[in-house]
Amino acid sequence: MFNEREALRLRLEQLNEAEVKVMREYQIEREKIYSKLRELDTISLVPKKNNQVDSKNFKLPVLAELAAQELRSYKSSQQPKQNLISSSSAAPETSSESKPRRRGRIRPNSKAAKLREIAIRILKRHIASIKSSELQKEIEKESGTEIPNMTMFMQGLIKMHPEVKKPYRGQYIIVNTSSES
């Protein structure tokens, strides 16, 4: 039986196929443009015999070349500054490598760590799952501090404590607590 659900699914498949076809056409056209640009760049790089610039064949630099040139000049201007900062290392590091990543750092005495411990204690007290709003109220009551974003807080808690599970939307429960109870 052909119902509305099947018709919608079929239309989605048709849209996906059409989308892929259009994307391929754009890709082919983009490749043609790039090859033509490369061809024009090689023609413009051929030196003139009498150093005259023909207005017909005069080409402005490609945007990618200008960006690469700007990047090289930026890196060369940054290199002396980094040599002063990191004189102990033989090769200067780029700015992205020199910054320590903050993600995943655990600070045991931080406010978030204390809130996490309180959350674990509350979850251990409850046998069944607890609503996120109830959990937030209990944590805020015990700690005296407000949790500005409960979702982010609980995502961090789940990353650090895999025994905390989210069985349903807005509900949390702790499993395998027999070792510490």
Backbone torsions as a table, in degrees:
resi	resn	phi	psi	omega
1	MET	NA	130.7	-177.0
2	PHE	-93.6	105.9	-177.7
3	ASN	-109.9	-177.0	-176.1
4	GLU	-65.2	-38.1	179.1
5	ARG	-60.2	-45.0	-180.0
6	GLU	-65.3	-38.7	178.6
7	ALA	-64.5	-42.6	178.9
8	LEU	-65.4	-40.7	178.6
9	ARG	-63.2	-41.9	178.6
10	LEU	-63.4	-41.6	179.2
11	ARG	-65.2	-38.0	176.9
12	LEU	-62.3	-41.8	177.6
13	GLU	-62.4	-41.5	178.4
14	GLN	-63.4	-42.0	178.3
15	LEU	-62.9	-41.4	178.8
16	ASN	-62.4	-43.3	179.1
17	GLU	-64.0	-42.7	179.0
18	ALA	-64.3	-39.1	179.4
19	GLU	-63.5	-43.8	178.8
20	VAL	-63.2	-41.0	179.9
21	LYS	-62.8	-45.5	179.5
22	VAL	-64.8	-40.2	179.4
23	MET	-63.3	-39.0	177.3
24	ARG	-63.8	-42.9	179.2
25	GLU	-61.5	-43.7	177.2
26	TYR	-62.0	-41.4	179.8
27	GLN	-62.6	-43.5	178.8
28	ILE	-62.8	-45.0	179.5
29	GLU	-63.8	-40.8	178.4
30	ARG	-61.3	-42.6	178.5
31	GLU	-63.4	-39.9	177.3
32	LYS	-61.8	-43.0	179.8
33	ILE	-64.7	-44.4	178.6
34	TYR	-61.8	-42.1	-179.9
35	SER	-65.9	-38.5	177.7
36	LYS	-65.8	-40.5	177.7
37	LEU	-63.4	-41.7	177.4
38	ARG	-62.0	-42.1	179.3
39	GLU	-62.1	-43.5	178.8
40	LEU	-66.3	-36.3	177.9
41	ASP	-64.8	-42.2	179.2
42	THR	-66.6	-35.3	177.3
43	ILE	-66.7	-41.2	-177.8
44	SER	-72.5	-19.9	180.0
45	LEU	-83.4	-13.0	178.6
46	VAL	-70.3	123.3	-176.1
47	PRO	-73.0	145.7	176.4
48	LYS	-80.1	149.4	-178.6
49	LYS	-72.9	-39.8	-174.8
50	ASN	-108.8	21.4	175.8
51	ASN	56.2	27.0	176.4
52	GLN	-98.0	142.9	179.3
53	VAL	-99.0	120.0	177.7
54	ASP	-83.8	124.5	-175.9
55	SER	-64.0	-26.9	179.1
56	LYS	-72.0	-38.6	-176.0
57	ASN	-97.4	0.7	-179.9
58	PHE	-69.9	125.2	-177.7
59	LYS	-119.2	135.8	173.4
60	LEU	-77.3	151.9	179.5
61	PRO	-62.3	146.7	179.3
62	VAL	-70.7	146.5	-177.9
63	LEU	-57.1	-37.9	179.6
64	ALA	-64.4	-38.8	178.1
65	GLU	-65.3	-42.3	178.6
66	LEU	-63.1	-40.9	179.0
67	ALA	-65.2	-41.3	178.9
68	ALA	-64.9	-40.4	179.1
69	GLN	-64.7	-42.3	178.6
70	GLU	-63.9	-39.5	178.4
71	LEU	-64.2	-43.1	178.0
72	ARG	-61.7	-43.0	-179.6
73	SER	-67.4	-35.8	177.7
74	TYR	-65.7	-44.7	179.6
75	LYS	-63.9	-40.2	-179.5
76	SER	-67.5	-32.0	177.5
77	SER	-76.4	-27.2	179.1
78	GLN	-80.9	-24.6	-174.9
79	GLN	-61.1	-46.1	179.3
80	PRO	-62.5	-35.6	179.1
81	LYS	-64.6	-42.1	-178.5
82	GLN	-73.0	-29.5	176.2
83	ASN	-65.3	-34.5	176.8
84	LEU	-70.2	-39.4	-178.0
85	ILE	-71.4	-49.9	-176.7
86	SER	-111.4	68.0	-179.0
87	SER	-75.3	-17.8	-179.3
88	SER	-74.9	-29.0	-179.5
89	SER	-86.9	148.5	-178.2
90	ALA	-73.7	-45.1	-179.6
91	ALA	-106.4	132.9	179.4
92	PRO	-70.0	141.0	-179.7
93	GLU	-88.9	154.7	174.1
94	THR	-78.1	164.7	-175.3
95	SER	-63.8	-32.4	-179.8
96	SER	-72.6	-29.2	179.7
97	GLU	-80.0	-27.1	-174.9
98	SER	-80.2	-20.4	-179.5
99	LYS	-81.0	128.3	175.8
100	PRO	-74.6	142.8	179.5
101	ARG	-78.3	135.9	-179.4
102	ARG	-87.1	-22.3	-174.8
103	ARG	-65.1	132.7	175.0
104	GLY	88.8	-1.2	179.8
105	ARG	-78.0	130.5	-178.6
106	ILE	-106.2	124.7	176.6
107	ARG	-115.0	106.8	-171.9
108	PRO	-65.1	-26.9	-176.7
109	ASN	-101.8	13.4	-178.3
110	SER	-77.9	165.6	178.6
111	LYS	-62.1	-40.9	-179.6
112	ALA	-64.4	-38.4	179.5
113	ALA	-65.0	-40.4	178.0
114	LYS	-65.2	-41.2	177.7
115	LEU	-64.2	-37.3	178.4
116	ARG	-64.1	-43.1	178.9
117	GLU	-62.8	-40.5	177.4
118	ILE	-63.8	-41.6	179.9
119	ALA	-62.8	-41.1	178.6
120	ILE	-62.8	-43.9	179.0
121	ARG	-60.5	-44.3	-179.8
122	ILE	-64.9	-42.9	179.8
123	LEU	-64.5	-34.6	178.6
124	LYS	-68.5	-31.1	179.4
125	ARG	-69.8	-30.2	-177.3
126	HIS	-89.6	131.5	179.4
127	ILE	-78.9	-46.5	-179.6
128	ALA	-93.1	177.5	179.0
129	SER	-69.5	154.5	-177.5
130	ILE	-121.2	143.7	178.6
131	LYS	-67.2	148.0	-179.3
132	SER	-61.2	-41.3	-179.1
133	SER	-65.8	-39.6	177.7
134	GLU	-65.8	-42.8	178.7
135	LEU	-61.4	-42.6	179.6
136	GLN	-62.0	-44.0	179.5
137	LYS	-62.2	-42.9	-179.7
138	GLU	-66.3	-41.5	179.2
139	ILE	-63.5	-45.3	-179.1
140	GLU	-65.6	-34.5	178.8
141	LYS	-68.1	-43.5	-179.0
142	GLU	-72.0	-38.6	-174.7
143	SER	-89.6	-28.1	-176.9
144	GLY	81.1	4.5	178.0
145	THR	-118.1	151.8	-177.7
146	GLU	-88.9	143.0	174.3
147	ILE	-99.8	110.7	-175.3
148	PRO	-70.0	-35.1	-178.1
149	ASN	-136.4	98.5	-174.9
150	MET	-65.7	-36.8	-179.1
151	THR	-62.0	-47.7	179.7
152	MET	-64.7	-39.7	178.6
153	PHE	-60.8	-45.9	-178.2
154	MET	-70.7	-33.7	176.1
155	GLN	-62.6	-41.9	176.4
156	GLY	-65.3	-38.4	178.4
157	LEU	-64.4	-42.4	-179.9
158	ILE	-65.6	-36.0	177.8
159	LYS	-64.7	-40.3	-176.7
160	MET	-85.4	-24.8	179.8
161	HIS	-129.0	90.1	-177.0
162	PRO	-65.2	-13.2	178.3
163	GLU	-73.5	-14.6	175.1
164	VAL	-82.2	125.9	-177.4
165	LYS	-121.1	158.6	176.8
166	LYS	-118.7	89.1	-174.9
167	PRO	-69.5	-35.4	-179.6
168	TYR	-136.1	171.7	179.1
169	ARG	-64.4	124.1	177.7
170	GLY	74.6	16.7	179.5
171	GLN	-129.0	142.7	-179.1
172	TYR	-132.8	149.6	179.1
173	ILE	-148.9	153.5	176.1
174	ILE	-111.3	137.3	-179.4
175	VAL	-120.7	161.9	179.3
176	ASN	58.1	50.7	178.7
177	THR	-98.3	10.3	-176.3
178	SER	-67.5	-23.8	-177.3
179	SER	-74.7	-28.5	-176.7
180	GLU	-110.0	-12.9	-174.8
181	SER	-71.5	NA	NA
